[in-house]
Amino acid sequence: MFGDTPAFSGFSVDDLDAARRFYGETLGLKVEEAGEGDMRILFLTLAGGTRLFVYPKDDHTPASFTILNFAVDDIEGAVDDLTGRGVSMERYEGFEADEKGIVVAEGGPAIAWFKDPAGNVLSVLKER
């Protein structure tokens, strides 16, 4: 039914200006703003042209799962770059991380989680 229909995903934040700075300046994504006043939204463009819709929500609750994964060739370099930009890596119970916050589980990718200013969880990961 929707096999040929363009689709995109979206998520909420509690501060659109902070999101614009984080996704645009810290992560280096293309960020476009649309609307005005209380009806402002953001579109993030990922590598390959995929777009994400980011909208403000007064009663925003951060996602309790990873909303966006960035596949990288050099996870240690990506983590170093993120921490150099002031981003903290998250550590979760049940996942043993190294000193940089990178988890390497048997049979899975190397992964490190971090949060956007609204508390939504993102990751960098390297497939094995």
C-alpha contacts under 8 A as a table, 3 or more apart, distances in Angstrom:
res1	aa1	res2	aa2	distance
1	M	4	D	7.87
2	F	5	T	4.94
8	F	50	T	7.46
8	F	51	R	6.25
8	F	52	L	5.90
8	F	53	F	7.26
9	S	51	R	7.67
9	S	52	L	5.35
9	S	53	F	6.25
10	G	52	L	5.35
10	G	53	F	4.30
10	G	54	V	5.52
10	G	55	Y	7.60
11	F	53	F	6.59
11	F	54	V	5.26
11	F	55	Y	6.51
11	F	67	I	7.91
12	S	54	V	5.65
12	S	55	Y	4.91
12	S	56	P	5.52
12	S	57	K	5.92
12	S	60	H	6.47
12	S	62	P	7.94
13	V	16	L	6.44
13	V	19	A	7.12
13	V	54	V	7.05
13	V	55	Y	6.26
13	V	56	P	5.04
13	V	57	K	6.04
13	V	60	H	6.07
13	V	62	P	7.60
13	V	118	A	5.23
13	V	120	N	7.93
14	D	56	P	5.50
14	D	57	K	5.56
14	D	58	D	6.03
14	D	59	D	7.43
14	D	60	H	5.54
14	D	118	A	5.75
15	D	18	A	5.42
15	D	19	A	6.27
15	D	56	P	6.42
15	D	117	P	7.92
15	D	118	A	6.95
16	L	19	A	4.95
16	L	20	R	6.10
16	L	41	I	7.44
16	L	42	L	7.64
16	L	55	Y	7.19
16	L	56	P	5.86
17	D	20	R	5.06
17	D	21	R	6.36
18	A	21	R	5.21
18	A	22	F	6.09
18	A	117	P	6.51
19	A	22	F	5.07
19	A	23	Y	5.91
19	A	116	D	7.29
19	A	117	P	6.53
19	A	118	A	7.50
20	R	23	Y	5.50
20	R	24	G	5.65
20	R	25	E	7.74
20	R	31	V	6.67
20	R	42	L	7.38
21	R	24	G	5.23
21	R	25	E	5.16
21	R	26	T	6.77
22	F	25	E	5.58
22	F	26	T	4.82
22	F	27	L	6.32
22	F	116	D	6.97
22	F	117	P	7.22
23	Y	26	T	5.90
23	Y	27	L	4.98
23	Y	28	G	6.32
23	Y	29	L	5.71
23	Y	30	K	7.93
23	Y	31	V	7.16
23	Y	44	L	7.65
24	G	27	L	5.83
24	G	28	G	4.79
24	G	29	L	4.84
24	G	30	K	5.99
24	G	31	V	5.68
25	E	28	G	5.21
25	E	29	L	7.51
26	T	82	L	7.77
26	T	85	R	6.49
27	L	82	L	7.95
29	L	44	L	6.52
29	L	45	T	6.33
29	L	46	L	6.48
30	K	44	L	5.75
30	K	45	T	5.23
30	K	46	L	7.29
31	V	42	L	6.59
31	V	43	F	5.74
31	V	44	L	4.75
31	V	45	T	6.54
32	E	42	L	5.56
32	E	43	F	5.13
32	E	44	L	6.56
33	E	40	R	6.88
33	E	41	I	5.76
33	E	42	L	4.52
33	E	43	F	6.39
34	A	40	R	5.63
34	A	41	I	5.39
34	A	42	L	6.23
34	A	43	F	7.85
35	G	39	M	5.42
35	G	40	R	4.32
35	G	41	I	6.31
36	E	39	M	5.33
36	E	40	R	4.73
37	G	40	R	5.91
40	R	55	Y	7.35
40	R	56	P	7.67
41	I	53	F	7.27
41	I	54	V	5.89
41	I	55	Y	4.89
41	I	56	P	6.94
42	L	53	F	5.96
42	L	54	V	4.96
42	L	55	Y	6.44
43	F	51	R	6.27
43	F	52	L	5.48
43	F	53	F	4.82
43	F	54	V	6.13
44	L	51	R	5.41
44	L	52	L	5.04
44	L	53	F	6.61
44	L	54	V	7.51
45	T	49	G	5.84
45	T	50	T	5.69
45	T	51	R	4.47
45	T	52	L	6.51
46	L	49	G	5.57
46	L	50	T	5.20
46	L	51	R	6.16
46	L	52	L	7.89
47	A	50	T	6.81
56	P	60	H	7.71
57	K	60	H	5.01
62	P	118	A	6.36
62	P	119	G	5.07
62	P	120	N	4.77
62	P	121	V	7.77
63	A	66	T	7.27
63	A	67	I	7.12
63	A	119	G	7.44
63	A	120	N	5.15
63	A	121	V	6.68
64	S	120	N	7.32
64	S	121	V	7.15
65	F	120	N	7.82
65	F	121	V	6.22
66	T	69	N	7.12
66	T	120	N	7.35
66	T	121	V	4.71
66	T	122	L	5.19
66	T	123	S	6.94
67	I	120	N	6.95
67	I	121	V	6.00
67	I	122	L	5.82
68	L	121	V	7.35
68	L	122	L	4.92
68	L	123	S	6.50
69	N	122	L	5.79
69	N	123	S	4.75
69	N	124	V	5.73
69	N	125	L	6.91
70	F	122	L	7.90
70	F	123	S	6.05
70	F	124	V	4.67
70	F	125	L	6.22
71	A	124	V	5.87
71	A	125	L	5.05
71	A	126	K	5.77
71	A	127	E	7.47
72	V	75	I	5.95
72	V	78	A	7.27
72	V	124	V	6.52
72	V	125	L	5.93
72	V	126	K	5.35
73	D	126	K	5.95
74	D	77	G	5.33
74	D	78	A	6.22
74	D	126	K	6.99
75	I	78	A	4.96
75	I	79	V	6.05
75	I	110	A	7.39
75	I	111	I	7.53
75	I	112	A	7.99
75	I	124	V	6.72
75	I	125	L	6.28
75	I	126	K	5.94
76	E	79	V	5.15
76	E	80	D	6.07
76	E	100	K	7.78
76	E	102	I	7.82
77	G	80	D	5.02
77	G	81	D	6.07
78	A	81	D	5.05
78	A	82	L	6.13
78	A	124	V	7.27
79	V	82	L	5.06
79	V	83	T	6.07
79	V	89	M	7.82
79	V	100	K	7.19
79	V	112	A	7.41
79	V	124	V	7.66
80	D	83	T	5.25
80	D	84	G	5.95
80	D	100	K	7.96
81	D	84	G	5.02
81	D	85	R	6.36
82	L	85	R	5.08
82	L	86	G	6.58
82	L	87	V	5.30
82	L	88	S	7.65
83	T	86	G	4.98
83	T	87	V	4.70
83	T	88	S	5.89
83	T	89	M	7.50
84	G	87	V	7.23
87	V	114	F	7.09
87	V	115	K	7.87
88	S	114	F	6.16
88	S	115	K	7.71
89	M	100	K	7.50
89	M	101	G	5.68
89	M	112	A	6.58
89	M	113	W	5.64
89	M	114	F	4.73
89	M	115	K	7.77
90	E	101	G	6.76
90	E	112	A	7.30
90	E	113	W	5.26
90	E	114	F	5.20
90	E	115	K	7.50
91	R	95	F	7.37
91	R	97	A	6.96
91	R	101	G	6.41
91	R	113	W	7.38
92	Y	95	F	5.73
93	E	96	E	7.73
95	F	103	V	6.49
95	F	105	A	7.88
96	E	103	V	5.94
96	E	104	V	7.77
97	A	100	K	7.40
97	A	101	G	4.93
97	A	102	I	5.01
97	A	103	V	4.40
97	A	104	V	7.25
98	D	101	G	5.25
98	D	102	I	5.41
98	D	103	V	6.53
99	E	102	I	7.47
101	G	112	A	5.88
101	G	113	W	7.74
102	I	110	A	6.53
102	I	111	I	5.53
102	I	112	A	4.62
102	I	113	W	7.95
103	V	110	A	5.56
103	V	111	I	5.27
103	V	112	A	6.15
104	V	108	G	7.02
104	V	109	P	6.48
104	V	110	A	4.50
104	V	111	I	6.64
105	A	108	G	5.36
105	A	109	P	6.94
105	A	110	A	6.94
108	G	127	E	7.45
108	G	128	R	7.30
109	P	125	L	6.30
109	P	126	K	5.53
109	P	127	E	4.61
109	P	128	R	5.71
110	A	125	L	5.46
110	A	126	K	5.19
110	A	127	E	6.63
110	A	128	R	7.52
111	I	123	S	6.65
111	I	124	V	5.76
111	I	125	L	4.21
111	I	126	K	6.51
112	A	123	S	5.50
112	A	124	V	5.51
112	A	125	L	6.43
113	W	121	V	6.70
113	W	122	L	5.69
113	W	123	S	4.26
113	W	124	V	6.60
114	F	121	V	5.82
114	F	122	L	5.38
114	F	123	S	5.91
115	K	118	A	7.54
115	K	119	G	5.21
115	K	120	N	5.30
115	K	121	V	4.55
115	K	122	L	5.71
116	D	119	G	5.32
116	D	120	N	5.46
116	D	121	V	6.71
116	D	122	L	7.27
117	P	120	N	7.51
